Amino acid sequence: MPITRRRLPLSALRAFEAAARIGSFKGAAEELGVTPTAISHQIRDLEAELGIALFTRQVRKVVLTDVGLQLFPVLRNGFDAFQDAIERAAKPGGRTVVTIGATNAFTARWLVPRLAAFSKLERSIDLQLAASDDVVPLARSEVDIAIRYGQGDYPGHVVERLWQDEFSPVCNPLLEIDSAEAVATTPLIDFKWKRATPRNPTWERWSKASGVAIPDDTPFLRFSDETHAIQAAVAGQGIGLLSTLLVAPELASGALVECFGPRMPAHDYFLVTRPRATDNPAVGAVASWIKAQFAAVPDRDGRPSAS
């Protein structure tokens, strides 16, 4: 008997879509708030109804069969369309909420100062900011657009490079520091990186790149949060090795100066979305706005970067 619209197994189809998107029954169970056993039973019932396997079960993961690969994008796009339509219908005056996920420091230093300008540009879209230093797959979160800081390895997502970050020794100009040798006599401001990688621009890496030794007895001011490290540098508490993107307003105003070189290449910023997410007009508008904002960031010579 063919499966009519009245007999569509919606719960089983939702379980299949989540498991296919995330790649595991356990992950699908966490997203849908049920047990992995319930997900497994629903998918087995769906396979029995269709008379064909949708997954190949492997150790700690599941892989879609050829039929599963054909069914998954149809269901994914359908559920995305349902969600978009329901959200539009639930918003008074046709307003839409788009959620941006980014690190705590980037959210506070880069996104928040731009919210008012965005609101004037897109009056029917409300931005919601989800600040976190944890990298969570978008499929398991309410985030529509993520601005990730790393190397761009985000499988299962659409990834666009936005900007390569640089770090530089900066300080309050009142400290009157004009040579790298000052690291021997001035407190150095440091913060803890969430993930330890060889590319993190640390004072140790800066020392090797510059050839300037940092004595063992050099005092350090260490922070768990990058934003607090920036505040300490502005307050004249020492020299901070900080992101030139995140301290750009202070460098422009003169509240901070690059007291000596060299600059250190750091990680890249990436725009990350779920497949086809930007087909939603509101999400697409926000993504375009973010890219335009990065394209307008001046390069080291003061010129806007290439878009």
C-alpha positions, 0 to 999 in steps of 0.5 A, spaced: 500 500 500 502 506 498 504 511 503 499 517 503 499 524 506 494 521 511 499 515 513 506 519 513 510 517 519 512 524 521 516 522 527 520 517 524 521 521 518 524 527 523 528 521 527 531 519 520 532 526 518 536 528 524 540 522 524 542 523 517 544 530 518 548 529 525 551 522 523 549 518 529 542 515 533 545 518 539 546 525 536 539 525 533 536 523 540 540 528 544 537 533 539 530 531 539 530 529 547 528 522 546 533 515 547 537 512 542 533 506 542 527 510 541 530 513 534 533 506 532 526 503 533 523 509 529 528 508 523 527 501 523 519 501 523 520 506 517 525 502 513 520 496 514 514 501 512 519 502 505 521 495 505 529 498 504 534 499 508 536 507 509 542 506 514 548 502 514 550 501 521 557 501 523 561 502 530 559 508 533 556 511 527 551 510 521 552 511 514 546 513 509 545 507 503 544 510 496 536 510 498 538 514 504 542 519 500 536 520 496 531 521 501 535 525 506 536 532 502 528 532 500 526 531 508 532 536 510 529 542 505 522 540 507 523 541 515 527 547 514 522 550 510 517 548 515 521 551 520 522 558 516 514 558 515 512 557 522 518 562 525 515 568 520 508 566 522 509 567 529 513 574 528 509 580 529 509 584 523 513 579 519 519 580 523 524 574 523 530 573 528 537 570 526 541 568 531 549 569 530 554 564 534 561 567 535 566 567 540 565 571 547 571 576 545 568 577 538 561 578 540 563 583 545 568 587 541 566 586 534 558 584 533 555 588 539 558 595 536 555 594 529 548 592 532 545 599 531 547 600 524 544 593 522 537 595 525 537 601 521 539 597 515 534 591 516 528 593 520 524 587 519 530 582 522 532 582 529 539 579 531 540 574 536 547 573 539 549 566 542 556 567 545 560 561 546 568 559 546 565 552 545 565 549 537 558 546 537 555 543 530 550 548 528 545 542 527 545 541 534 544 548 536 539 554 534 544 558 531 543 560 524 550 563 522 556 562 526 563 566 525 568 561 527 575 562 529 580 557 526 582 553 520 576 552 517 575 544 518 568 544 519 565 538 515 558 538 513 557 546 513 558 551 508 564 555 510 567 561 507 573 565 509 572 572 511 579 574 514 586 572 517 587 575 524 594 578 526 596 579 533 601 585 535 604 587 541 600 593 543 600 598 549 597 604 552 601 610 549 602 613 556 607 607 557 612 610 552 614 603 550 618 604 543 622 598 543 622 590 543 627 590 549 621 593 554 619 586 554 624 585 559 622 590 564 614 591 563 608 586 565 606 582 559 598 581 558 596 574 556 590 570 556 588 563 556 586 560 549 580 555 549 584 550 544 591 549 544 594 549 537 601 551 534 598 557 531 596 560 537 599 567 537 603 566 544 608 570 547 613 564 546 611 564 539 612 572 538 619 571 542 622 566 537 619 570 531 622 576 533 629 573 536 627 577 543 628 573 549 623 574 554 626 573 561 624 568 566 622 573 571 618 577 567 611 579 570 605 576 567 598 578 568 594 572 565 586 572 564 581 567 562 578 571 557 581 575 551 576 581 553 579 582 560 586 582 557 584 588 552 581 592 558 588 591 562 592 593 556 587 599 555 588 601 562 596 601 562 597 595 566 602 592 561 603 590 554 598 585 550 599 581 545 592 582 542 588 581 535 589 587 531 582 586 529 579 586 536 583 592 538 582 596 531 577 601 535 583 603 540 588 603 535 584 608 531 583 612 537 590 612 540 587 609 546 592 603 544 598 603 540 602 598 536 609 599 541 613 594 537 613 589 532 613 584 529 605 582 528 604 575 528 599 571 523 593 568 527 587 564 525 582 565 520 575 568 521 570 563 517 562 564 516 559 558 517 552 555 515 548 549 514 547 547 507 542 551 504 541 556 510 542 562 506 536 560 501 532 563 507 532 571 505 533 573 512 539 569 513 542 570 506 541 578 508 545 577 515 550 573 511 551 578 506 552 584 511 557 580 515 561 579 509 560 586 507 563 588 514 569 584 513 570 587 506 570 594 509 575 592 514 582 596 513 588 592 511 595 594 514 595 600 509 589 603 511 585 600 505 579 596 505 580 589 504 578 585 498 571 583 498 
